[in-house]
Every structure is written in structure tokens, then in C-alpha cells.
């Protein structure tokens, strides 16, 4: 079935008939409604052309050079979603991702305690939707905190920011470092097994087997 590309009016009217419609009749001192509509469209185009010609050059005074963000000054990645103007429950959700090495932790014991307190919110690798560069070193891992209980997005962002501050304060508290407890990696192993991409083999998550793992003693000796 052929798809209709023109309206019924466009198929049944010629260019001469259109000229008669937009022309001013002889006994009427005003243009028809279609003529006023075309003039209104012309006025809109002229309005934006005047803005481009006279107002846009003034924006040069506000031009600033682009400076890439510094991980020490702005270490937090903030994520939000939108649906092109449509209403959705996830619009108010806010998530933050931050590298553990960029947090103000005083020593290695505080880093270990932070991993324990964060629980499944800590991962050795950055989340795929965090915006972290692929060549960035993982270091001590990343922490991701999300919240969507409040209806206001700013309130959700304030909550996750306060939660991160509380984590840092508790991690720097040296009353009990929990140094005898190992970091729980069960959530990392479960995620890798669920992905089924081969990383779960031989209990080596996030580091699949490669040619570098080939035993050197299996290589044949070269006779000189």
C-alpha cells in the first residue's frame, strides 16, 4: 500500500488556485486568512534573522575557554535522566559516582573501612554509566550512590551528597578500623556471573584469561 505524502488539499489544488487563495480579492480591502498566516510565518523568520544578525555577536563577550574538569576539584560524577520533556518517575532520581582515591581519606585503614561501609555500592571497576574514561586507573575502586525517594531532584542529590559525607566521616574515624574484616566481593562475583561473558571462569572477575597467562614452561625451547 502506497503511503500518502500529500494532503487531499495539496493533491486537488494547483499553483494557480493557491495564488488566488492568497491574493487579495478585488472587492475586499483585506487579505484572506491564509495570506495572514503566511505573513505571520515570514515575520517569525525575520525575527530570528534579526536576532542572529544583531544579538548573537554580543555573546562573544561571554566566551570562555574550555578547561577540562580536574579530578581533585570536581571528583564527583553526577548522573540524571530525562525523557525529552515527558513525565516519568525516574526524572527525580540522582546518582553520584566518585573514585575512592579522590576522597579525603587520611590513610589506608580509612580506605579499607570505607569499602566495608559502602558494601555493594563499592566496586573495583567504575560503573559503565558513570562517565569515567576507559583509560583511567581504577585504583581503590569507585562508589555509586543513588536516591529517588523525594519528588524533587535537588533534594535527592542533596541526600546522596550527605550520605557520601557521612561515609567519609565514619571512614576517617579511627576508633574501630575493622582491619580484621576482608572486603566483601560477593556482589562483584554475582554481577560477573550474571553477565556470562567469560570473566567468571577460574574465579577471575574483571580480568579474563589472556595469552599472558600461558605457562612459559610449555613453550618449546629454541635450539641455537
DRENLOVEX-702001 format. One record per residue: x, y, z of N, C-alpha, C in turn. Coordinates in steps of 0.001 Angstrom, whole numbers, padded with zeros to 6 digits, always signed. Atoms other than C-alpha are relative to their C-alpha. Layout:
BEGIN
XYZXYZXYZ/...
***
This chain:
BEGIN
+000847-001197+000000+000000+000000+000000+000877+001239+000000/-000810-001211+000123+001442+003329-001103-000319+000962+001134/+000169-000941-001099+001991+005879+001613-000342+001383-000550/+000397-001324+000452+000246+009230+001191+001017+001027+000487/-000982-001033-000337+002818+012045+001094-000575+001402-000070/+000629-001310+000108+000437+014924+000308-001407-000071+000565/+001367-000064-000493-002771+016039+001878-000975+000049-001165/+001021-000037+001051-006043+015936-000002-000067+001374-000636/+000040-001351+000539-005968+019723-000361+001155+000248-000953/-001153-000196+000881-002468+019645-001873-000139-000781-001294/+000157+000795+001206-003451+016929-004343-001049+000589-000947/+001113-000493+000825-006581+018721-005570+000097+001475-000341/-000118-001422+000271-005272+022288-005793+001252+000233-000827/-001131-000326+000857-002963+023752-008396+000676+001272+000508/-000715-001209-000400-000441+026586-008126-000815+001258-000299/+000835-001167+000324-002839+028990-009853-001112+000174+001028/+001044-000099-001014-005597+028146-007380+000564+000504+001332/-000617-000474-001232-003186+028710-004494+000280+001486-000070/-000247-001441+000156-002262+032131-005893-001291+000795+000179/+001284-000688-000170-005933+033045-005992-000402+000052+001467/+000363+000037-001409-006384+031987-002368+000758+001029+000817/-000810-000926-000788-003520+034111-001051-000066+001416-000540/+000115-001352+000565-004310+037085-003318-001167+000732+000624/+001066-000821-000558-006450+039909-002143-001132+000137-001016/+001122-000150+000947-009896+039837-003717-000225+001468-000367/+000189-001374+000474-010924+042867-005698-000942+000818+000850/+000997-000751-000758-013923+043849-003548+000268-000009+001504/-000311+000082-001425-012252+043104-000181+001286+000774+000255/-001147-000824-000320-009798+045524+001451+000983-000702+000941/-000884+000733-000880-008005+042791+003412+000350-001341-000637/-000427+001295+000513-006094+039599+002681-000791-001104+000691/+000683+001130-000656-007710+036209+003400+000837-000542+001161/-000675+000540-001179-006781+034209+006498+001284-000733-000367/-001209+000696+000418-004274+032108+004568+001131+000986-000277/-001024-001006+000232-002451+035261+003498+000579+000540+001291/-000501-000446-001302-002238+036469+007102+000880-001062+000652/-000814+001073-000569-000883+033075+008120+001394-000018-000632/-001302-000048+000650+001897+033282+005528+000809+001207+000456/-000711-001177-000493+002762+036805+006654+000520-000207+001422/-000437+000271-001370+002944+035638+010267+001240-000901+000012/-001171+000856+000081+005383+032891+009300+001224+000786-000469/-001102-000843+000457+007505+035433+007431+000518+000885+001126/-000422-000852-001113+007551+037703+010492+000821-000792+001014/-000773+000818-000925+008773+034827+012691+001420-000228-000519/-001325+000228+000585+011616+034090+010284+000845+001266+000078/-000730-001265-000073+012593+037766+010125+000428+000321+001431/-000348-000245-001403+012528+037980+013927+001267-000751+000394/-001179+000769-000348+015057+035196+014309+001216+000406-000823/-001116-000502+000797+017178+036536+011475+000570+001275+000606/-000491-001219-000661+017382+039893+013274+000782-000351+001264/-000739+000424-001181+018432+038096+016472+001385-000511-000369/-001291+000527+000428+021192+036270+014599+000931+001124-000448/-000815-001078+000565+022373+039464+012943+000475+000990+001061/-000309-001086-000929+022295+041878+015898+000311-000474+001425/-000163+000414-001396+022159+039900+019191+001069-001080+000184/-000958+001089-000156+024294+036814+018595+001449+000475+000105/-001392-000459-000165+027573+038765+018102+000319+000506+001398/-000251-000501-001354+027136+040195+021622+000419-001117+000956/-000369+001113-000866+027620+036704+023087+001498-000270+000016/-001449+000194+000022+031304+036858+022162+000635+000526+001279/-000548-000555-001238+031884+038950+025290-000033-000997+001145/+000118+000998-001063+030862+035940+027422+000734-001290-000342/-000711+001210+000413+033113+033447+025638+001087-000327+001026/-000992+000472-000947+035282+031362+027976+000680-001236-000562/-000688+001218+000490+037935+028780+027157-000442-001224+000779/+000390+001248-000647+037070+025172+027898+001176-000560+000787/-001011+000581-000879+039021+023775+030843-000522-001349+000474/+000489+001315-000441+038675+020014+031429-000101-000058+001515/+000147+000084-001455+037437+019173+034924+001162-000733+000642/-001085+000597-000766+040053+018318+037486-000579-000982+001002/+000530+001026-000899+039515+015113+039446+000166+000386+001464/-000195-000406-001389+040814+016777+042613-000998+001079+000416/+000940-001068-000324+038495+019790+042421-001450-000432-000198/+001360+000488+000274+035425+018078+040929+000052-001510-000185/-000176+001454+000137+035807+014360+041694-001298-000774-000176/+001271+000712-000025+032082+013502+041699-000655+000069-001378/+000782+000086+001233+030213+012329+038609-001482-000063+000383/+001430-000054-000295+026504+013233+038775-000757-000466-001241/+000773+000542+001108+024050+011291+036619-001478+000307+000202/+001435-000215+000000+020477+012235+035744-000553-000462-001340/+000653+000479+001213+017994+011007+033140-001158+000925-000347/+001166-000754+000445+015349+012754+031079-000593-000704-001217/+000744+000665+001065+012759+011654+028542-000582+001024-000970/+000366-000998+001009+012641+014641+026187-001319+000696+000340/+001177-000752-000400+010030+016559+028155-001158-000829+000514/+001088+000841-000483+007849+013568+029023+000156-000261+001500/-000007+000272-001428+006897+012889+032620+000310-001477+000254/-000403+001364-000330+008490+009813+034179+000440-000026+001456/-000413+000053-001401+009069+008641+037775+001510+000097+000210/-001458-000014-000162+012823+008392+037138+000618+001371-000212/-000559-001327+000242+013196+012101+036374+000625+000593+001257/-000520-000564-001246+013807+012937+040042+001174-000790+000564/-001091+000824-000528+016412+010199+040542+001345+000649-000298/-001357-000515+000156+020004+011289+041062+000990-001049+000496/-001054+000949-000345+023151+009159+041168+001340+000716-000058/-001352-000543+000005+026724+010064+042013+000988-001157+000011/-001093+000964+000041+029917+008133+041301+001280+000761+000312/-001246-000658-000389+033247+009007+042886+001060-001058+000213/-001132+000911-000232+036655+007350+042937+000431+000088+001457/-000422+000028-001405+037814+006270+046366+001290+000782+000191/-001274-000711-000122+041265+007724+045694-000177+001509+000014/+000239-001446+000029+039718+011185+045190-000684+000512+001261/+000650-000415-001239+038030+011237+048600+001044+000377+001052/-000959-000437-001039+039695+012959+051596+000131-001031+001117/-000246+001051-000992+040693+009759+053410+001430+000112+000501/-001290-000325-000609+043601+010026+055826+001038-001095-000159/-000992+001071+000099+045231+006582+055481-000631-001223-000642/+000479+001234+000629+044920+003055+054110-001074-000674+000835/+001038+000590-000853+042873+001944+057119-001348+000652-000260/+001252-000693+000324+040261+004595+056269-000551-000469-001341/+000444+000514+001304+040143+003340+052672-000644-001366+000170/+000560+001331-000236+039570-000223+053870-001348+000091+000717/+001260-000150-000728+036853+000881+056289-001090+000569-000893/+000994-000565+000920+035138+002925+053581-000578-001084-000906/+000486+001088+000844+034906-000161+051349-000973-000891+000769/+000897+000826-000803+033335-002120+054184-001330+000702+000238/+001232-000740-000271+030815+000618+054980-000848+000157-001262/+000755-000189+001245+029861+001136+051331-000700-001280-000437/+000646+001261+000366+029076-002568+050858-000109-000183-001507/+000153+000215+001445+027639-003340+047410+000055+001280-000829/-000142-001259+000741+027854+000357+046500+001440+000238-000445/-001398-000099+000422+031608-000102+046135+000302-001102-001003/-000446+000964+001004+033068-001817+043075+001436+000334-000388/-001388-000288+000392+036702-002207+041998+000108+000682-001352/+000003-000621+001318+035807-001063+038484-001072+001083-000049/+001020-001052+000078+033864+002091+037521-001262-000512-000679/+001237+000376+000693+030183+001641+036577+000017+000468-001456/-000028-000313+001425+029581+001648+032848-000725+001300-000320/+000760-001212+000261+027110+004536+033065+000492+001182+000830/-000497-001059-000878+029338+006708+035288+000641+001152-000762/-000693-001041+000749+031086+008660+032536+001492+000028+000240/-001434+000065-000273+034574+007588+033665+000741-000412-001264/-000796+000326+001174+037230+007478+030963+000509-001429+000090/-000417+001401+000022+038240+003983+029874+001459-000180+000413/-001413+000136-000317+041969+004657+030296+000341+000486+001403/-000258-000470-001354+041580+005979+033846+000305-001189+000911/-000395+001069-000924+043290+003900+036530-001094-000215+001043/+001059+000317-000950+040869+002089+038828+000401+000341+001428/-000433-000294-001357+042951+002463+041976-000731-000850+001028/+000731+000689-001064+040904+001578+045061-001486-000151-000303/+001385+000235+000368+037635+001376+043149-000852+001257+000032/+000956-001103+000111+034526+003515+042906-001209-000281+000890/+001214+000078-000802+031449+004226+044991-001128+000683-000764/+001185-000540+000664+027999+004763+043474-001163+000011+000986/+001138-000166-000901+025055+006111+045491-001139+000616-000802/+001186-000497+000702+021538+006630+044073-001130+000196+001001/+001154-000257-000869+018344+008007+045573-001111+000600-000847/+001142-000496+000769+014852+008633+044206-001271+000093+000841/+001178-000033-000865+012534+008814+047226-000709+001343-000064/+000603-001333+000039+011966+012570+047132-000515+000314-001408/+000536-000409+001290+009894+014109+044365+000879+001042-000684/-000844-001053+000540+012374+016937+043930+001394-000564-000281/-001308+000539+000373+015604+016113+042081+001113+000598+000841/-001037-000638-000802+017648+018633+044067+000072-000614+001397/+000004+000632-001320+016573+017012+047337+000655-001385-000053/-000661+001302+000150+017651+013579+046059+001515+000160-000138/-001433-000238+000145+021026+014995+045022+000619+000415+001332/-000506-000401-001310+021411+016608+048453+000116-001218+000924/-000048+001187-000858+020644+013273+050124+001223-000851-000307/-001156+000840+000354+023275+011314+048192+001305+000715+000347/-001203-000734-000378+025813+014091+048801+000248-000090+001501/-000156+000141-001453+025148+013991+052536+000394-001423+000386/-000368+001394-000294+025362+010184+052514+001487-000239-000267/-001431+000138+000283+028803+010391+050901+000834+000686+001077/-000730-000691-001075+029921+012930+053511+000006-000832+001283/+000050+000835-001200+028761+010618+056304+000934-001207-000129/-000914+001120+000208+030696+007732+054769+001455+000418+000241/-001376-000464-000167+033901+009777+054662+000307+000267+001472/-000212-000281-001420+033466+010930+058266+000162-001294+000794/-000100+001267-000720+032876+007385+059520+001268-000756-000367/-001217+000708+000408+035795+006012+057489+001234+000598+000663/-001144-000649-000644+038198+008561+058985-000017-000144+001517/+000072+000226-001441+037030+007660+062492+000846-001232+000351/-000958+001076-000300+039885+005568+063891-000323-000763+001271/+000348+000748-001207+038017+004203+066923-000022-001499-000278/+000020+001409+000399+037436+000924+065098+000203-000049-001506/-000342+000029+001424+039096+000316+061743-000499-001246-000713/+000462+001265+000603+037703-003216+061164+001059-000588-000928/-001086+000474+000854+041094-004163+059778+000029-001522-000114/+000008+001458+000054+040467-007846+060552-001076-000558-000911/+001076+000448+000898+037459-007994+058193+000416+000180-001458/-000324-000155+001425+038010-008668+054484-001116+000743-000736/+000976-000694+000831+036262-006667+051784-000905-001026-000676/+000973+000930+000566+033098-008431+050651-000099+000236-001505/+000015-000095+001462+033286-009115+046894-001106-000845-000621/+001028+000883+000537+030208-011329+046536-000858+000698-001044/+000826-000705+000988+028239-008639+044695+000737+000160-001326/-000784-000106+001237+031084-008265+042188-000010-001331-000745/+000012+001316+000637+031257-012017+041550-001380-000315-000580/+001353+000286+000487+027457-012254+041210-000294+000761-001288/+000238-000796+001210+027377-009461+038638+000762-000557-001189/-000803+000565+001083+030167-011050+036619-000604-001317-000487/+000621+001267+000401+028475-014478+036654-001294+000252-000777/+001251-000299+000694+025182-012911+035570+000253+000491-001417/-000307-000508+001341+026838-011196+032605+000346-001125-000973/-000342+001164+000822+028139-014580+031303+000850+000374-001210/-000910-000405+001068+030963-013036+029290+001359-000675+000110/-001243+000741-000136+033659-015467+030382+000889+000465+001125/-000839-000487-001083+035102-013343+033177-000167-000813+001272/+000248+000760-001217+033604-015674+035758+000794-001310+000054/-000741+001252+000023+035771-018599+034687+001253+000105+000866/-001197+000113-000843+038530-019689+037083+000027+001063+001093/+000126-000933-001120+037236-017198+039655+000896+001224-000185/-000838-001163+000294+038960-014254+037979-000884+001117-000564/+000868-001059+000502+036388-011475+037720+000791+001238-000403/-000566-001265+000486+037257-008307+035795+001403-000163-000576/-001293+000230+000645+040465-009918+034489-000048-001350-000702/+000146+001281+000700+039732-012589+031876+001351-000583-000378/-001221+000705+000383+042283-015162+030840+000452+000493-001367/-000576-000487+001250+044601-013909+028094+001259-000794-000313/-001225+000702+000402+047758-015030+026304+001118+000227+001008/-001031-000238-001016+049795-013508+029128-000013-001062+001090/+000095+001042-001009+048588-016351+031349+000502-001361-000501/-000497+001270+000543+050042-019040+029083+001283-000395+000735/-001221+000404-000743+052640-021067+031058+001228+000064-000889/-001219-000145+000798+056097-020154+029843+000743-001323-000119/-000718+001271+000072+057401-023623+030642-000561-000921-001088/+000551+000807+001078+055119-025007+027954+000569+000397-001367/-000539-000468+001280+056885-023033+025251+001163-000904-000423/-001098+000854+000456+059259-025083+023089+001343+000746+000092/-001346-000576-000056+062955-024488+023539+000546+000146-001411/-000565-000282+001321+064675-022944+020575+001464-000399+000010/-001384+000432+000121+067880-024652+019546+000805+001057-000725/-000852-001024+000627+070600-022127+018812+001037-000653-000913/
***
